[in-house]
Amino acid sequence: MDFEMPTQDDPRRLVVRAWLTEHPFPTGSQLAEAGYVAPHWPPPYGLSADPIHQLIIDEELTRAEVRRPQNAIGIGWAGPTILLAGTPEQKERYLMKALSGEEFWCQLFSEPDAGSDLARLATRAVRDGDEYVLNGSKIWTSGGHLAQFGILIARTDPDAPKHRGISYFICPMNQPGITMSPIIDMTTAHSFNQVFFDDVRIPANLLVGDENDGWRLAKVTLGNERVSLSSGGALWGTGPSALDLVALAKRMGPLDALTRQRIAGLYIESEVLRLMRLRTLSDRLAGREPGPEASVQKLFADEHGQHIMELAKDLVGAHGMLVGSGPAGQLPLAAAGAPTEVNFRRDAYPDVDPIWHYGYLFSPALTVGGGTWAVQRNIVAERALGLPHDVDVENGKTWAQARAGSQSQA
């Protein structure tokens, strides 16, 4: 694919520059109304921008040091699913405020006994007139304590096969009966929560799509999740990138041959990942939903993020064992990737951006969150390579063997 960027006098570029001249410090609402938060979305939420147009907008916003609203789940996961299957009323009510960052979203998918095998979820939603009554528990809910809304899947038909009988809901997080317990990880951050639902009533008009069609929509959400989690920053799209680390390494003076090879390897990985993102972006803007290649991209991006953080610590030797340590040099935008609850002593390490230490402690989660590395490899093996399905531990047969047996009995 040829993604050579247009010239500096390209009309699309000039339009963005003129808008930024009129709005030098744009608010989230102004960016959303201009279509610059998700320019590939259709109007009135975006500009139906093709890949090159979107990259032009990204480049111009970066040059002007304008940051889009931080609402990864609302913009990257909930939004595309509501665009696909939501009612006109749902789109009008939720999409623009998600884009502007006015309303923050979380995801209510994983459960204590349904993580990697998400279809085993046990949270129930029982129809009661114009409402659904929810009971159950969700876990690893990032930002749940800050969110106004969540996307939630629950079982509405317990007698259906596990991949059926699941429905997809918009869940207001202030509903009576919702409680949560914070989960403090080893970075000392309160990012995650366990959420409990005790007779929580959700209006039936917050069902997205058809009842019992939630698994299909969840796959759309997870596909978009794997795309959005695989952008340039090392920590699911936020924080420093490989190029940031390369720039700091250049300032450190002569390096041994092995370290130079590792740095070169990181650069190569970052370029491959950049081209994968462009390919995925092109597919999505051509109307194709993320497929198995989204899992390939997430696999690659997660391990790449771990490689960045491991090398960042190794570059400073034994000093890397200290809290707050990392390569010397400030990365002003990188620190935005760390939760505000992280208590790093900036005064004790004035020459080091503390995101490196936070990132190193957080990086093991990269290959677990959003679908574990093992699940992603199974998706690639089965859907992209056409390999046989895993053995069903309950009957000792592969999925294909089980299907053949049921057909012969029929």
N, C-alpha and C positions, 0 to 999 in steps of 0.2 A: 504494500500500500504506500502511496506517495502522499506524505503529510507535510510537504514543504509549505511553510507558512507564507501567506500573502505579503505583499510589500507594505511598507509603512503608510502609503497613501491609499490603501484599499478602502473603498467607501464604507464597508462594514466597520472597519477599525475607526474611521473618522466619526461615525455616528456615536460609538461608545465614548470616544474622547470628548466629543461635544457634550454628551450627557454628564460625564464626570466633571467637566468644567462648570456646568450648572449645579452639580451636586457633589462638591469636593469632599464632603463628609456625609455620605448617604446613610440613612437609617435602614434597618432591615425591611421596613415596609416599603420604602422607596425602591430598594433593590428588587423586592418581590414584584411590585407593580410595574417596574420596567421590564420584567422578564429575565433579569440577570442572575437570579438565584438558581433556577433550573431552566436554562434557555432552551433545552431540547424538549421540554414539555410543550404541549399545544397551547395556544392562547385560550383564555386570558392569563394563564399561569406562567407561560413561557413564550418563546418566539418560534417554536418548531425549527430550531436552529440545526443545521447540518453539522457534521463533525468539525469542519474547518471553522465555521462561524462560532461554534462553542469554544473552540480553542482560542480564537481571537479575543472573545470576551474574557476568558480566563486570563490571558496574557495582559490585557489592558487593565483589568482589576488589580492584578498583581503589581503591575508597574505603578499604579496609583496608590498602592498599599491599602487597598480596600478589601476587607474581609467579609465574606458572606456570613449570614447567621449560622450559629453552631446548633444544629438540630438534626443530627445524623439519622436518627430513626424516623423522625417525622418526614424529612425530605427524601432520604435515601431508600426507605423501606415501606413505611405506611403510605406515603404519597403515591408512589407508582401503583400500589395495589388498589387504592381508592380510585385512582384515575382509570384503572382497568375495569373494576367491577362495582364501584360505588354508585349510588343514586345521584341524580343531579343535585338534590338537596345536600347530600353528604359532601359532594365536591365543593359546593358553594360555601358550606359552613366551615370546612376544616382545611382545605388545601392552602388558601392564601395565608392564613394565620400560621400554618406550619412553615411555609416558605419564609415568612418574615421573622420567624423565631418568637412570635408573640406567645405561641402555645407550644410547649415542649412535650415531646412524646417519648414513651418507653415501649419495650416489647415484652409481652407476657406469653411466651411460648414454652420454654423449658420448665420441667417439673422435677422434683426430687427423684422420681422413678422413671422419668421420661426426658432424658437429655439427648444422648446420641441417637436413641431410638425414639424420636419425638412422637411418632404415631401411637405410642403406648400411653399417651396422656390420659389422665383420669379426671381432670376437672370437668364437672358436669354443668350443663346449661339446660334447664328444663323450662319449656314454654308455659307461661301462666298468663293467659289473656294477651295483653299488649306488652308484656314484659318477659324477659328470661331471668330465671333465678339461678345464680352461680354459686357453686360450692367447690372448694378445692384449694390448691396452692401452686404457686409458680416460684421459680428460684432463678438466681443470677440475673435479676432484673436491673440492668444498668440504668441509673438515673431515675429509678422509680419514685424516690423521695422528692424529686424535683419536678416530675412530670404532671401535666394537666390531663393527658390522655395516654392510653396505651392501646396497642393492637393485641388482641387476645384470641386464642383458639381454644375451644372447649368442645367436649363430646355432647352432641345433641341426640344421637341414636346409639345407645349402648349395645344394641343387638347387631349392629352392622359390623362388617370387617373393620379392622383397626384403622385402615387408611380411608375409610368412609365413615359417615355419621359424625363428622367433625365440622363445626361451623366457625366462622371468622367474625369477630366483633370489634367495634370501637368501644373502648371501656373508659368512661370518665373516672379518674383516679380519686375523686372526692366522694364517691358513692358510699353511703352507710354500709358497714359490714366489711370494708376493705381495711386491713391492717398490714403492717410490714415490719420486719426485723432487719436491721442493718447487717451487712456482711463486710467486715473490715479485712482487707487483704494484706499481704506482707509488705506492700508499699506504704502501709498505714492509711490508705485512702478509703473513704466510704463511697465506693462506686456502685456496689451491688447490694441487692436486697432479696429477701424472701417475702413474697406477698401472699396473704391469706384472704380467701373469699368465704364469708359466712353469710349465706342467704342474701347475697348482693343482687339487687334488682337492676337490670339494664333494659332500657326501652327497646322494643322489638325493631324500631326504625334504625337502630345502631348495628343491626346485622348487615354485614357487607356481602353482597352476592346472595346466592340462594342458600337456604338451610341445607346442611350436610354436604356442602361443596367447599368447605373450608380448607381441606387438605390441598386442593388444587391452588387456592389462593395463597396458602402458606408457602407453597413451593415458589410462587411468583415472588413473594416477599423475601424468602431465603435466597433466591437467585439474585435479586437486587442487592441483598445484604452482601453476598460474596463479591459483587462488583464494587460496591461502595467501600467495603473494608479493605480493598486492595489498591488504594491510591498511593501517592508518592511517599507520604510520611511512614516512618517505620512502625508506628503504633496504630494500626488500622486506619491509616490515612492521616493521622495527626503526628505532631512531633517532628524530629529531624529526619532527614532522608540520607541515603547513601552519599549523595553529592555534598551535603553539609559536612559529613564526617570526612570525606576526601579533602574538602577545603581546609579543615582543621589539621588534618595529617600533613598537608603540605607545609604548614607553618612550623612543624616540629623538627625540621631538619632531616639529616640522613637517617634512613630506616634500613633495617636488615632486609635481605632478599625475600625471606618468607613473608614478612609483614607487607612488603611491596606487592607480592603476589596476591595476598589476601585482599588488599585494597583494590587491586585491579579486578579481582574476582567480584567484589562488591559492585564496582562500576558496571561490569558486564551484566550482572544480575539486574541492576537498576534499569539498564537500557532494554533488556529483554522484557522486563515488567512494563516499562513505558509503552513498548510496541504492543504488548498484550492488551493494555488498557485502551489504546487507540483502536485496536481491532474490535474489542468489546463495545466501545462507544459507537463505532460505525454500525455494528450489528443492531444495537438497540435503536439507533436513530433511523434505521431502515425498517423498523417495525418488528424486529425479531427479539423475542424475550430471551434472557440469559439461559443458556443450556449447560451442558457438562463443562464447557470451556470456562464458565464462571468458577467451578470448583478447581480447575487447573490453576486459574489465576489466584484464587485464595490460597491454595497450597503453596504456590511459589512466593506470594507476597508475605505470608506469615513466616516462613522459614527465612526469607530475606530479612525481615525485621529482626529476627533473633540473631542473624549473622551480624547485622549492624551493631546491635547493642553489645554483643560479645566482643567484637573488635574494638569498640569504643573503650571498654574496660581494659582490654589487653594492651592498648596503646599507652596507658599510663602505668603499666607494671603493677607492682605491689600496692601502690597508692590506690589502685582501683578497688581494693577491698574496703576502703573507707566510705562511710555514708556521704553522699553528695559529691563523690569524685567522678571525674570524667575528663575528656580532652579539654585543654585550656582554650578559652575563647567563648564569647557569648553568642548565642543564637536567639535573637530577640523574638522571633515568631515561634520558635520551637517550644518554649515553655508553656505556650497556650495549650499544648497537648496534655499537660498534666492536670489532674483535678485540683480544684482550688483547696481541697482539704489536705493535700499533701504538705507536710510540715518539714520542708527542707530549710536548713540554716544558710540562707544566701550570704549572710554577713560572714560566716565562717569560711565560705568558699567563693570569694568575690570574683575569681577568674574562671570559674567553671559554671556552665549552665547545668542546674540540677536535674534537668530532664534526662540526662544520660544515666544517672543512678536510678531514678524512678523507672526509666524505660528498661533497664537491665532486670530489675526486680519484676516488672510487669510482663516481660517478653515471654516467659513460659506459657502465659495464658493465650498467646496469639494462636497457637496450634490446637487450642481447645475450644475457645469461644467461637460462636457462629457456625458450629459444625466441626467436629474434631478432625484431625489429620487422617485418621483411619476411615471415618465416614466419607470424607472427600475422595480418598483413594478408591473406595468401593464404588462411588458414583462414577468416577472416571473409568474404572475397570469395566463396569457393567454397561453404562450408557454410551461411552465414547469408544471403547475398545471391543464391546460385544462379548466380554468374557462371561462365563457362567456365574450365576448369583451365588451368594454365600450359602453354606449349608444351613438348613433350618434345624436349630438345635432341638426342637421339639420332636421331629420325626426322622432326623438324620438324612434328609433328602435335600437336594438343591431345589430352588424354586421351579426350575424347568422340569425336574423329575416329578415333583408334586403335581404340577399342572398336567403333565402327561398321564399320571395315574388317575387324576380326577376325570380326565376326558375319556379314558378307557372304561372307567366305571359307568360313565354316562352312556 
